[in-house]
Amino acid sequence: MSHESLQRAHELTRTLVVAMEAGDWQFAADLADERSPLLMSLGPDQTDEGLAMIREIQSMNDTIESKAREACDAISTSYSEAQRRVAAAGQYLATP
């Protein structure tokens, strides 16, 4: 991977974290799609500066994973609550 590509992946990762913090999930998904091939093209030979950027990306990935897990949990909770309300409404309507 060229240094410019690694810098771009680093930049996209920083922007991805900001997008997730802002709750802009579509933009975050678009950034992840753009970033993925750059990360997949990483080679084993990296400069010290490149390795430092990769470590920063890994650290930001931990934040991304945590934010995604929190959002997934919130959606799951909201969905379960909606299902409970629908079931309660169904019981109410079925009561003579």
SVG drawing of the C-alpha trace seen along z (x, -y; Angstrom):
<svg xmlns="http://www.w3.org/2000/svg" viewBox="-67 -15 77 26">
<polyline fill="none" stroke="black" stroke-width="0.4" points="0.0,0.0 1.4,-3.4 1.8,-6.0 -0.9,-8.1 -3.4,-5.2 -2.5,-4.6 -3.0,-8.2 -6.3,-8.2 -7.4,-5.1 -6.4,-6.9 -8.3,-10.0 -11.4,-7.9 -11.2,-6.2 -11.1,-9.5 -14.1,-10.7 -15.9,-7.5 -15.6,-7.8 -16.9,-11.4 -19.8,-10.3 -20.8,-7.5 -20.6,-9.9 -23.0,-12.2 -25.3,-9.3 -24.9,-9.6 -25.0,-5.9 -25.4,-6.1 -22.3,-8.4 -20.4,-6.1 -21.3,-3.1 -20.2,-4.9 -16.9,-5.7 -16.4,-2.1 -17.1,-0.9 -14.4,-3.3 -12.0,-2.5 -12.2,1.3 -10.3,1.9 -7.5,-0.4 -7.1,1.6 -7.3,4.9 -4.4,3.8 -2.0,3.4 1.2,5.1 3.6,6.5 6.4,4.0 5.6,0.7 7.7,-2.2 7.7,-3.2 5.3,-6.1 3.1,-3.7 3.0,-1.3 2.1,-4.2 -0.8,-5.1 -2.0,-1.4 -1.9,-1.3 -4.0,-4.5 -6.5,-3.0 -6.7,0.2 -7.4,-2.0 -10.1,-3.9 -11.5,-0.6 -12.1,0.3 -14.1,-2.9 -16.0,-2.1 -16.8,1.4 -18.0,0.0 -20.2,-2.6 -21.7,-0.1 -22.4,2.3 -24.0,-0.4 -26.2,-1.4 -27.1,2.2 -28.1,2.7 -30.2,-0.4 -32.0,0.7 -32.6,4.1 -34.0,2.7 -36.3,0.3 -37.4,3.2 -38.2,5.4 -40.2,2.6 -42.1,2.0 -43.0,5.7 -44.2,5.6 -46.4,2.6 -47.9,4.2 -48.6,7.4 -50.3,5.4 -52.4,3.5 -53.4,6.8 -54.5,8.1 -56.4,4.9 -58.2,5.2 -59.0,8.9 -60.6,8.3 -64.4,8.3"/>
</svg>
